[in-house]
């Protein structure tokens, strides 16, 4: 790591010293920039790694640096650039997701004499991230029923339609990650980004069984076996740290979360877990909202199979915020599940079939319309969690340039993480000319680290860049040091012209 720190320091010093009266010619500046980047990506630490880099000045039509720019790389969450851009281009910033509430019965003296059927189309904003409390949209829906005079539902709470008929998981996702929030599955009814917070509280006595609380819904997920014990402060050092482990039992009609581990006396620990049946979790949370509002549900909560919606009487529709508002929730924190919902929604809205294969075809057609080489990408999911996604730096820069010229560019640009300010690069490039300047998307899976987006030079030129690195064995921070050093150089006086 010492050589990386030293190299970054040298680059920073060089950036600070350029731009005065004796500024070199453009040709010399470009040559110096090329030598600097070459020296970074060819370090011995990266002898087993593959780097793909492209830096372009689109207004001038100039390529400032290129290294393996036409080669395919695993992009990780840089795949979200393709998904988000296609969604804005195909659906528009005003697009809203809708959830319809219907029934097969009539309202008689406050009682709905039939089932309450919920027909979802993938709204990803029933969440803490969108509203501060993921229960708020569900409480709003319960309020709508109450305002229509509904005090009792004689039948069941049922999932209607099947907008996303394929697997809830992305292509090639790792099965041993499925209990973790970043690998949560998606469906047309989708609650709190597919996750729940589970807080384990110490028992009142040493050796007792701990208590459990879930949020944002009190009953989601359903808790099965709890084997978390409470220990005193005299326990061995190895047991002085809280340790919570979990697994989901999906064998029954409703997934059960089993917990084990240790929590200290007078303490608590919180873990974030995936909701393994997205539609069932949404309906269970809504049943809770109905109960809070005083609406009695006589029947069961039924998520499978989805019922036919032909002949139902529509009661009302719940609309999401517009896509331009949803996009920052997707890009800034790199939220995988919104990517998968957008992927399926593209298929649903543009082909009539809400499957990943249909979404893939829409994305591929859009990339072709933007002039991307058909051999420059392999699209398999909407988030980049799949290790079967591949893309070239050239393809990513094509997308960035297309969006730069698009009517929705501001929505796209503002949704990206900002260097040293927010999102997944909030702690990077701080106290440098790149802070508050760089708008870029990160990407991380094992042996892949990416960063692509926009940087503006001191003379006001917006540059496009894509940095993709695969198959390295150094820490991620070593790859980030190179990416950040290049961007600091481009944002500083003396940036290549």
C-alpha positions in Angstrom: 0.0 0.0 0.0 3.0 2.4 0.6 3.6 2.8 -3.1 -0.1 3.7 -3.7 -0.1 6.3 -0.9 3.2 7.8 -2.3 1.9 7.9 -5.8 -1.3 9.6 -4.8 0.7 12.2 -2.9 2.9 12.8 -5.9 -0.1 13.3 -8.2 -1.7 15.7 -5.7 1.5 17.7 -5.6 1.7 17.8 -9.4 -1.9 19.0 -9.7 -1.3 21.8 -7.2 1.8 23.0 -9.1 0.2 23.1 -12.6 -2.0 25.8 -14.0 0.3 28.8 -13.4 1.9 31.2 -16.0 4.3 28.4 -17.2 1.5 25.9 -17.9 2.7 23.3 -20.4 1.1 22.9 -23.8 -2.0 20.7 -24.3 0.1 18.0 -25.9 2.5 17.9 -22.9 -0.4 17.9 -20.5 -2.0 14.9 -22.1 1.3 13.1 -22.3 2.0 13.7 -18.6 -1.5 12.6 -17.7 -1.1 9.4 -19.8 2.2 8.6 -18.1 0.7 9.2 -14.7 -2.3 6.9 -15.2 -0.1 4.3 -17.0 2.2 4.2 -14.0 -0.7 3.6 -11.6 -2.4 0.8 -13.4 0.9 -1.0 -14.2 2.1 -1.1 -10.6 3.4 -4.5 -9.4 0.4 -4.7 -7.0 -1.9 -4.9 -10.1 0.2 -7.4 -12.0 -2.7 -10.0 -11.8 -5.5 -7.4 -12.3 -7.3 -6.2 -15.3 -8.0 -2.5 -15.7 -10.4 -0.9 -18.1 -10.3 2.9 -18.3 -11.8 5.5 -20.6 -11.8 9.3 -20.1 -13.6 11.4 -22.8 -14.2 15.0 -23.5 -17.6 14.7 -25.2 -18.0 18.3 -26.3 -14.7 18.2 -28.2 -15.0 14.6 -29.2 -11.6 13.8 -27.7 -10.4 10.7 -25.9 -8.1 11.9 -23.1 -7.1 8.4 -22.0 -8.0 4.8 -23.0 -6.8 1.5 -21.6 -8.6 -1.7 -22.5 -11.7 0.4 -23.1 -13.2 -2.2 -25.5 -12.7 -5.2 -23.2 -15.5 -6.7 -21.2 -15.5 -6.4 -17.4 -17.7 -7.4 -14.6 -19.3 -4.1 -13.7 -20.8 -4.9 -10.3 -23.2 -2.0 -9.5 -22.0 0.1 -12.5 -24.8 -2.0 -14.1 -27.2 0.4 -12.4 -26.0 3.1 -14.8 -27.5 1.1 -17.7 -30.7 0.3 -15.8 -31.3 3.8 -14.4 -30.6 5.4 -17.8 -32.8 3.1 -19.7 -35.6 3.5 -17.2 -35.5 7.3 -17.5 -35.3 7.1 -21.3 -38.1 4.5 -21.7 -40.4 5.4 -18.9 -39.8 9.1 -18.3 -39.2 11.0 -15.1 -42.9 11.3 -14.4 -43.5 7.6 -14.4 -45.2 6.3 -11.2 -45.8 2.8 -10.0 -49.4 1.9 -9.1 -50.9 -0.5 -6.6 -54.6 -1.2 -7.1 -57.1 -2.3 -4.4 -60.1 -4.2 -5.6 -62.7 -6.7 -4.3 -64.9 -9.5 -5.5 -67.6 -8.5 -3.0 -69.9 -5.6 -2.1 -69.8 -3.2 0.8 -72.8 -3.9 3.1 -73.2 -2.0 6.3 -69.5 -1.4 6.6 -68.5 -5.0 5.8 -66.8 -5.9 2.5 -68.6 -9.1 1.7 -65.7 -10.7 -0.1 -61.9 -10.7 -0.4 -59.8 -7.5 -0.5 -57.5 -8.1 -3.5 -54.2 -6.1 -3.9 -52.8 -5.8 -7.4 -49.2 -4.7 -7.4 -46.9 -3.6 -10.2 -43.6 -3.3 -8.3 -43.8 -0.1 -6.3 -40.4 0.1 -4.6 -41.2 3.1 -2.4 -43.2 1.4 0.4 -40.2 1.8 2.5 -38.3 3.6 5.3 -36.0 5.1 2.7 -38.8 6.8 0.7 -41.1 7.9 3.6 -39.1 7.6 6.8 -41.5 4.8 7.8 -42.2 2.0 5.5 -45.6 1.6 7.1 -46.8 5.0 6.1 -48.1 4.1 2.5 -49.8 1.1 4.0 -51.5 3.2 6.7 -52.5 5.6 3.9 -54.1 2.7 2.1 -55.9 1.6 5.2 -57.2 5.2 5.7 -58.5 5.1 2.1 -60.5 2.0 2.9 -61.8 3.6 6.1 -62.9 6.8 4.3 -64.9 4.5 1.9 -66.8 3.1 4.9 -65.0 -0.2 5.2 -64.9 -1.4 8.8 -64.6 -5.1 8.2 -63.3 -7.5 5.5 -65.4 -10.7 5.6 -63.0 -12.5 3.3 -59.3 -12.8 2.9 -56.5 -10.3 2.1 -55.3 -11.6 -1.3 -52.6 -11.0 -3.8 -54.1 -10.3 -7.3 -52.4 -10.6 -10.7 -48.9 -11.7 -11.4 -47.1 -8.7 -12.9 -43.6 -10.3 -12.2 -44.2 -14.0 -13.0 -40.6 -15.2 -13.0 -38.2 -15.8 -10.1 -38.0 -13.2 -7.3 -34.2 -13.5 -7.6 -31.7 -12.3 -10.1 -29.9 -14.5 -12.6 -26.9 -16.2 -11.0 -27.2 -14.8 -7.5 -25.4 -16.6 -4.8 -27.7 -18.8 -2.7 -25.6 -18.4 0.5 -26.3 -14.6 0.4 -30.1 -14.8 0.3 -30.7 -14.0 4.0 -28.8 -10.8 3.6 -30.6 -7.6 2.6 -28.5 -6.9 -0.5 -29.7 -10.2 -1.9 -33.4 -9.9 -1.1 -35.8 -11.0 -3.8 -38.3 -8.8 -5.4 -42.0 -9.1 -6.5 -44.9 -6.9 -7.6 -45.8 -6.4 -4.0 -42.6 -5.2 -2.3 -42.1 -4.0 1.3 -39.3 -1.9 2.7 -36.7 -2.7 0.0 -37.0 -6.4 0.9 -35.5 -6.0 4.4 -36.5 -5.8 8.0 -34.6 -4.6 11.1 -34.6 -7.2 13.9 -33.6 -6.0 17.3 -32.7 -8.5 20.0 -33.0 -7.2 23.6 -31.3 -8.9 26.5 -33.4 -10.9 29.0 -33.9 -9.6 32.5 -31.7 -12.4 33.9 -28.4 -14.0 32.9 -29.0 -17.1 30.8 -32.5 -16.0 29.9 -33.9 -15.9 26.4 -33.6 -12.5 24.7 -36.7 -10.6 23.4 -37.1 -9.7 19.8 -38.7 -6.7 18.0 -39.0 -6.2 14.3 -39.4 -3.0 12.2 -40.9 -1.2 10.4 -43.7 -3.7 10.8 -44.1 -5.4 14.2 -44.9 -8.8 12.7 -42.6 -9.0 9.7 -40.8 -11.2 9.5 -42.5 -13.9 11.6 -40.1 -15.0 14.3 -39.6 -18.8 14.8 -37.0 -20.2 17.1 -35.0 -17.8 19.4 -31.9 -19.2 20.9 -30.2 -15.9 21.8 -29.0 -16.1 25.4 -28.2 -13.2 27.7 -24.8 -13.1 29.4 -23.4 -11.2 32.3 -20.3 -8.9 32.3 -18.2 -11.7 33.9 -18.5 -13.9 30.8 -15.3 -14.9 29.0 -13.9 -12.2 26.7 -15.0 -14.1 23.6 -18.6 -13.5 24.8 -18.3 -9.9 25.6 -19.4 -8.9 22.1 -23.0 -9.3 21.0 -23.3 -11.9 18.3 -26.6 -12.5 16.4 -26.9 -15.2 13.7 -30.0 -15.9 11.7 -31.5 -18.2 9.1 -34.9 -18.3 7.4 -37.0 -21.4 7.3 -39.0 -21.2 4.1 -40.6 -24.6 4.3 -44.0 -23.5 5.6 -46.6 -21.2 4.1 -44.9 -18.2 5.9 -41.1 -17.8 6.3 -39.9 -18.0 9.9 -36.8 -16.3 11.0 -34.7 -18.4 13.5 -32.3 -16.5 15.7 -29.3 -17.6 17.7 -26.3 -16.1 19.5 -25.5 -14.0 22.5 -26.4 -10.5 23.8 -25.0 -8.7 26.8 -27.0 -7.9 29.9 -28.8 -4.5 29.6 -27.9 -4.3 25.9 -29.4 -5.0 22.5 -28.2 -5.8 19.0 -29.9 -5.1 15.6 -29.4 -7.0 12.4 -30.9 -6.4 8.9 -32.4 -9.5 7.3 -33.9 -10.2 3.9 -37.7 -10.9 3.6 -37.7 -14.1 1.7 -41.3 -13.9 0.4 -41.7 -10.3 -0.7 -45.5 -10.5 -1.5 -46.3 -12.2 1.7 -44.3 -9.7 3.7 -46.2 -6.8 2.0 -49.6 -8.3 2.7 -48.7 -9.2 6.3 -47.5 -5.6 6.9 -50.7 -4.3 5.3 -52.8 -6.5 7.5 -51.1 -4.9 10.5 -52.0 -1.4 9.1 -55.6 -2.5 8.7 -55.7 -3.6 12.3 -54.1 -0.4 13.5 -56.8 1.5 11.7 -59.6 -0.6 13.3 -60.5 -2.5 10.2 -61.2 -6.2 11.1 -59.9 -8.8 8.7 -61.9 -12.0 9.1 -60.0 -14.2 6.6 -56.4 -15.1 6.1 -53.5 -13.4 4.3 -53.0 -15.3 1.1 -50.0 -14.5 -1.1 -49.9 -17.6 -3.2 -51.2 -18.2 -5.8 -52.1 -14.8 -7.2 -55.7 -14.6 -8.1 -57.2 -13.6 -11.4 -58.3 -9.9 -11.4 -61.0 -10.2 -14.1 -64.4 -9.0 -12.9 -63.2 -7.4 -9.7 -64.5 -4.0 -8.6 -61.7 -1.5 -8.3 -61.8 0.5 -5.0 -58.8 2.9 -5.3 -55.2 3.1 -6.5 -52.1 3.9 -4.5 -49.5 5.8 -6.6 -45.7 6.0 -5.9 -43.6 9.2 -6.1 -42.3 9.8 -9.7 -39.3 8.0 -11.1 -37.1 11.0 -10.9 -37.7 10.9 -7.1 -37.1 7.2 -6.9 -33.8 7.3 -8.8 -31.7 8.8 -6.0 -33.0 6.0 -3.7 -31.6 3.6 -6.3 -28.3 5.1 -7.4 -26.9 6.9 -4.3 -27.0 3.9 -1.8 -26.7 1.4 -4.7 -29.9 -0.3 -3.8 -30.0 -3.6 -5.6 -33.7 -4.4 -5.3 -34.9 -1.1 -7.0 -32.6 -2.1 -9.9 -34.3 -5.5 -10.2 -37.8 -3.9 -10.0 -36.9 -1.3 -12.7 -35.5 -4.2 -14.8 -38.8 -6.1 -14.6 -40.9 -2.9 -15.0 -39.1 -2.1 -18.2 -40.2 -5.5 -19.5 -43.7 -5.1 -18.2 -44.3 -1.6 -19.5 -42.6 -2.1 -22.9 -43.3 -5.7 -23.8 -46.2 -6.6 -21.6 -44.2 -9.2 -19.7 -42.6 -8.4 -16.4 -39.7 -10.8 -16.5 -36.0 -10.3 -16.4 -35.6 -11.6 -19.9 -38.1 -9.0 -21.2 -36.3 -6.3 -19.3 -33.0 -7.4 -20.7 -34.3 -7.1 -24.2 -35.5 -3.5 -23.5 -32.1 -2.5 -22.1 -30.2 -4.1 -25.0 -32.4 -2.3 -27.5 -31.8 1.0 -25.8 -28.1 0.5 -25.7 -28.1 -0.3 -29.5 -30.1 2.9 -30.0 -27.4 4.9 -28.2 -24.8 3.4 -30.5 -23.2 0.9 -28.1 -21.5 -2.1 -29.7 -23.6 -5.2 -29.3 -20.5 -7.1 -28.3 -19.8 -4.5 -25.6 -22.3 -5.8 -23.0 -23.9 -8.9 -21.5 -27.0 -7.8 -19.5 -28.3 -10.4 -17.0 -29.8 -8.4 -14.2 -30.7 -4.8 -13.3 -28.5 -4.3 -10.2 -25.1 -5.8 -11.1 -25.2 -8.3 -8.3 -25.0 -11.1 -10.8 -21.5 -12.2 -11.8 -22.8 -12.9 -15.3 -23.1 -9.2 -16.2 -20.3 -7.8 -18.4 -19.8 -4.4 -20.0 -17.0 -2.4 -21.6 -15.9 1.1 -20.5 -16.9 2.2 -24.0 -20.5 1.1 -23.4 -20.7 2.9 -20.1 -19.3 6.1 -21.6 -21.9 5.8 -24.5 -24.6 5.7 -21.9 -23.2 8.6 -19.9 -22.9 10.7 -23.1 -26.5 9.8 -24.2 -27.9 10.9 -20.8 -25.8 14.1 -20.9 -27.8 15.0 -24.0 -31.2 13.8 -22.7 -34.0 15.9 -21.4 -33.9 14.0 -18.1 -30.1 14.6 -17.6 -30.5 16.6 -14.4 -32.5 13.8 -12.8 -29.9 11.3 -13.8 -26.9 13.4 -12.8 -28.4 14.5 -9.5 -29.3 10.9 -8.6 -25.6 9.7 -8.8 -23.4 9.7 -5.6 -21.4 12.9 -5.2 -17.7 12.7 -4.3 -17.1 13.6 -0.6 -20.7 14.5 -0.1 -23.2 11.6 -0.3 -24.0 8.1 -1.4 -21.4 5.4 -1.7 -18.6 8.0 -2.3 -19.4 10.3 0.5 -16.1 9.5 2.3 -13.9 9.6 -0.8 -12.1 12.6 -2.4 -12.8 14.8 0.6 -10.8 18.1 0.8 -9.8 17.8 -2.8 -11.0 19.6 -6.0 -13.0 16.5 -6.7 -15.2 16.9 -3.6 -18.7 18.1 -4.6 -17.6 17.9 -8.3 -17.6 14.2 -9.2 -21.0 12.5 -9.8 -20.4 8.8 -10.2 -21.6 5.3 -9.6 -19.6 2.8 -7.7 -19.6 -1.0 -8.1 -18.4 -3.7 -5.8 -18.5 -7.5 -5.8 -15.7 -9.8 -5.0 -12.7 -9.0 -7.2 -14.5 -6.2 -9.0 -14.4 -2.5 -8.2 -15.9 0.1 -10.5 -16.5 3.9 -10.7 -18.0 5.7 -13.7 -19.6 9.1 -14.1 -18.9 12.8 -14.6 -16.1 15.1 -13.5 -15.8 18.8 -14.4 -12.5 20.5 -15.0 -11.6 23.9 -13.6 -12.3 25.5 -17.0 -15.8 24.1 -17.0 -15.5 21.1 -19.3 -17.6 18.1 -18.2 -15.7 14.9 -18.8 -17.0 11.3 -18.9 -15.1 8.5 -17.3 -15.4 4.8 -16.6 -12.9 2.9 -14.4 -13.5 -0.9 -14.2 -11.1 -3.1 -12.4 -11.4 -6.9 -12.1 -9.4 -9.9 -10.8 -7.3 -8.0 -8.3 -6.1 -9.4 -5.0 -5.2 -6.1 -3.3 -7.7 -4.5 -0.9 -10.5 -2.5 -2.5 -9.0 0.7 -1.1 -5.9 0.2 -3.3 -8.2 0.3 -6.4 -10.1 3.2 -5.0 -6.8 5.1 -4.5 -6.1 4.9 -8.2 -9.6 5.9 -9.2 -9.6 8.9 -6.8 -6.2 10.1 -7.8 -7.2 10.2 -11.5 -10.3 12.2 -10.7 -8.5 14.6 -8.4 -6.1 15.3 -11.3 -9.0 15.8 -13.7 -10.7 18.2 -11.3 -7.5 20.2 -10.6 -5.7 23.0 -12.5 -3.6 21.4 -15.2 -6.2 18.9 -16.2 -5.4 17.6 -19.7 -6.9 19.7 -22.5 
